[in-house]
Amino acid sequence: MENQPGLRFICPKHDAVMEIVYQITALSRSIAENKSEVIKLEGQLEALQPWLGLDLPMRFKGTGQTRAFLSAPCRAAWTWKLF
């Protein structure tokens, strides 16, 4: 369309309209990327659900004489072992 000289005569606001078109396209792309990010984060949140009832902080490494290893063999249950 840029190489059609008569277009500017027919539509004098061509540049302004095209700028809006480019903005809409960029915003549409941004919305799609954000929706994808939301889906990813919702998946991470769902994976953490079994850990919500855990009494220990997620960064707990144990005490001076013990070490804690936290694991979740299945979604329905969690276990912890002291070494």
Residue pairs with C-beta under 8 A, 6 or more apart in sequence:
1 7
7 14
8 14
11 17
49 75
50 72
50 75
50 76
50 77
50 78
51 58
51 72
51 78
54 70
54 78
56 68
56 70
56 80
58 70
60 68
60 70
61 67
61 68
62 68
62 82
62 83
66 82
66 83
67 82
67 83
68 80
68 81
68 82
68 83
69 80
69 81
69 82
69 83
70 78
70 80
71 78
71 79
71 80
71 81
72 78
72 79
73 79
